[in-house]
Amino acid sequence: MTSDLILHSPMLAAVLAVVIFLAAIIQVTLGMGFGMMAAPLAALIDPSLVPAPVMIAGMVTACWTAWRERRDIIWREVNYGFIGRFVGIFVAILVLSSLIGNKSFLLVFGALTGLAVILSASGWRMRFNMPNLIAMSLLSGFMGTITSVGAPPLAVLYAGQPPQTSRATLSAFFAFGALVSLAAQFGTGLAGKAELIHGAMMLAPMLAGIAVAARIKSQFDRRYRLALLVVAGMASVMLILRGLS
């Protein structure tokens, strides 16, 4: 799904830059939320901005966090998670190939984003074991490949795990997972040059957000998570309505 709308509208480009900037701050300070903030709002601005362009920026933030906290990554869990991730990506590519270019894409995108919000807000916890890790990784891969919002299923599973190792392990999982999802999209022709340009446009405000977040992290607490969920929830409803119209 390609469009030159964002390239020819300075106003929309500026709005997108603000969205990506804030999403990067949220990701660094809360340890999650880049996709949930950026993806639905970017889709409202221009559907061509998702999933691949936002995923490119999200992959960079995940790589940065994973590298910074690489000593705490539990690679065994990353490896098991990829069993499910690959299956989820395969199914997502089949679904995307039938959705790209029509309004049904916005409907499915909005519904999956809404599911991500519900999972994040539910407080539900799942017993941590390898079968559940594979299952939630499958769902994460499916949701992440279509919407670039793949964190909530795994956040449910990791809710009771040590925060430091969880953040590092999930960052590694999302960094490599996004790379594979992007390779599948570009390899099958679902993404191309336009998506790459759009993704590159997001890198400068994303890096600026990371830099600012390092300075204000102590002033930013999890109360902002509620605001994130409200914004993402409202955006998902608007996307569903657009898809139905």
Steps between C-alpha positions, in 0.01 A plus 500: 500500500689806378417870497681830446264686733745529788781608265298788354346636819739680739222518758441124502875438502532726806215322679661164423834624637333601827329160528826311445688731739249439780483126426878472536488679836227262619696196383820602680336617822237227539684218323207448261250690292674621183280301264183551701550877494640540149319238291130592541568875481722455194227289337252783558739749341566279196445121479817467290701571816416156639602236563850502347609864556403507869655156540831632363509771766383257768775257404762772552368583848494129589856453372618798705342364820620144435857614441499722807371216720656208312648344814151434635359328190389141554573356157333167570167680529566701184573178311184326622296809423613497140332164446166669545610827337575334167158335488329828591690686228407240238129525582517881516656523153217290358245731664681819397517391137120495487451826693752748359332759282144480632304632797496162669861567593397790725227287658736212583776742602266684736362177646847358570614828652192497720587145607849622591351776716265254673785258574714782637222641719363169625767426758470135395797280583588170342714227647853528362615183325636409158170385339334828604804692376468338159123564488528866600792547262282368219229753584762773539649417161158506335392828659842661464535419130157645415499798736858535636341468848622162620600566862171452694468118467851451634456771762217288644734203523795694643296702751626297794862465384793716622468837323866540407540165323149522353566838340832389355370164376188647342703775335723238337195301396332804344819618329558170323127438458446834327794426271343169393154657461646776283696251293179306438310815399770630267572152365136439405451847351265621774750777574741682272686823437220729624479317835878521535490878440216543750689296757813710448293816561420371848859442610595863581203571735543153650867565583407843640241333723757249627739786583233698687376192684844445651472844664142480628477133593499573873200733455300252294305229679250227419203732549561603139423143397128570547519796263676279246225237519224762469659656191563161337148384585339808348713467188406134460129587516547770235683253276222244537239764411702600194525138395124459533410822319 
